[in-house]
Amino acid sequence: MKVLSDVSLWAVLSAPIAWDLVVAPTGPYAGWRLVGCLLLMALAVVVSRHHPTVSLLIVVVPTAFEGNFVFAVPVMSYLVGLRMPRARPAAYTFAVIAAGGTALTVGVLGSGVTTWFFLTTTLLFVGVFPWLVGRHRRQQRALVHAGWEHADLLERQQRAAAERARMRERARIAQDMHDSLGHDLALIALKAGGLEVATDLDERHRRAAGELRASVTAATEQLAQIIGVLREDGAPAPTRPAAEGVADLVGRARDAGMTVRLRWEGSEAPAPPMVERAVHRVVQEALTNATRHAPGAAVTVLLTRSAEQTVVSVANEPPPGGLPPDVASTGSGLLGLRERVRLAGGALSAGPRGGGFEVTARLPHAAGAVSVDADEGVRPVRPASATRLREARRRVRRSLVVAVAAPVVAAGVLSLAYYPFATFDAVLEPADFDRMRIGQHRTELRGLLPERQVVERPDSTDWSLPPGASCEFYTDGNFPLGQAAYRLCFAEGRLLTKDRMSD
């Protein structure tokens, strides 16, 4: 495909050269000249794949002896902008072309400033402008690529978000199992413990109750291990309120045989759902831990509520018989509890107190205390591809502005630099031209004639003038070239003819 594209490009660019040398051959070596030009164009096309600036120089240099190479200049300039990621090599190349062209036209060929101005302007619109267009096209391609890359990243993020949502759901299931089933098992173990020490049962039944308590305790530990497999670190807690209140939870514990006292202080108005759920979770976990680590100990649940916050405290007294020897602690309950309270915007403290243990949570009611997203972990981030996409869009907009404005601005600057030089003291006012009369001596025209002639003067060798006559050329100030507008011819110091060049 690349070969076919290069061959097609070579055929199109070579067509003007071949047409000129085949239809209207000049000189005995026109055939060799044609072959050389075609080979040179083929070299430029091949080199343009990897060294576009070299291919541009290859087609610019022959324009000095074969003008039809100029049709290839904008194409190669466009390919330089399209195929080169950096602008500096192209800028250096155009600087070399401008310097070399100036040295050739002004220094070697002796052309005037007007010719230099035309050639420089031609370089801007035939060379620089197509390069800027090609660069704009390259950046458009980069924008499209960045867009597809960004879309692919978003799609992968969505798949990852769905996977995280599934994992969070598993973590919620694990949390609910730990909150409800673990609590119920602890209460069963508590009832079994009560039967184990009952005096009205025979030894066989008390031994069976002890075995039941041990089995329930083992089942609770196995449940904790299974929950550990399902639990996701840092997973957000459910934000919906519990189905039962703190009073119901304490009532169930009393029914199971615990000694629990519930105290309310302050307002009994409901707190925000997140706070209510966290309070329920704190009481539930604290009562569960008390049944496991301090069986038979009295527990006090203190709930203090104001308009700004809710403080819940669960404290148990020392266990009457000491810590059961077959009860181990993993610490995952308090870790999960601390995370639940943090997500609700509060703080949790837990530790020994007076031989027993106390858990206290402070939960503010302010809605914006802590910004917690139900989809935390799936929150959209600004990935690197989005930054690249924005940068690509910015470069495309900037390159479009430069492609349109740069040649125009550069041509304007050249005109502003060239025009004062070409017209300085060379402007002949129309009224002064009209006052001049044929036959007047130069001395009579001293106040009307400018100090100098225009820089670029037309060739007057084809005009029929008397021997010894000479012509002078002046401009009327036309912008931007300041070309000759008036011709005054003198013979023996007297005005012989006067002409308007535009007539």
Protein Blocks (a to p, Z undefined) as FASTA:
>chain_A
ZZmmmmmmmmmmmmmmmmmmmmmcghjklmmmmmmmmmmmmmmmmmmmmmmmlmmmmmmm
mmmmmmklmmmmmmmmmmmmmmpmbfklmmmmmmmmmmmmmmmmmmmnopafklmmmmmm
mmmmmmmmmmmmmmmmmmmmmmmmmmmmmmmmmmmmmmmmmmmmmmmmmmmmmmmmmmmm
mmmmmmmmmmmmmmmmpckbcfklmmmmmmmmmmmmmmmmmmmmmmmmmpcghiacdfbd
cfbdfklmmmmmmmnopacddddehjfbdcdfklmmmmmmmmmmmmmmmmmmmghiacdd
dddddfkbccddddddddfkbpafkbccehlmmmmmmmmmmmnopacddddeehiacddd
dddfbfklpacdfkgojaccddfklmmmmmmmmmmmmmmmmmmmmmmmmmmmmmmmmmmm
mmgopaccfklmmmpcghiafklmmmmpcfbdcfbdcdfklpccdehiacddddehiafk
lpafbdcddeehiafbdcdfkZZ
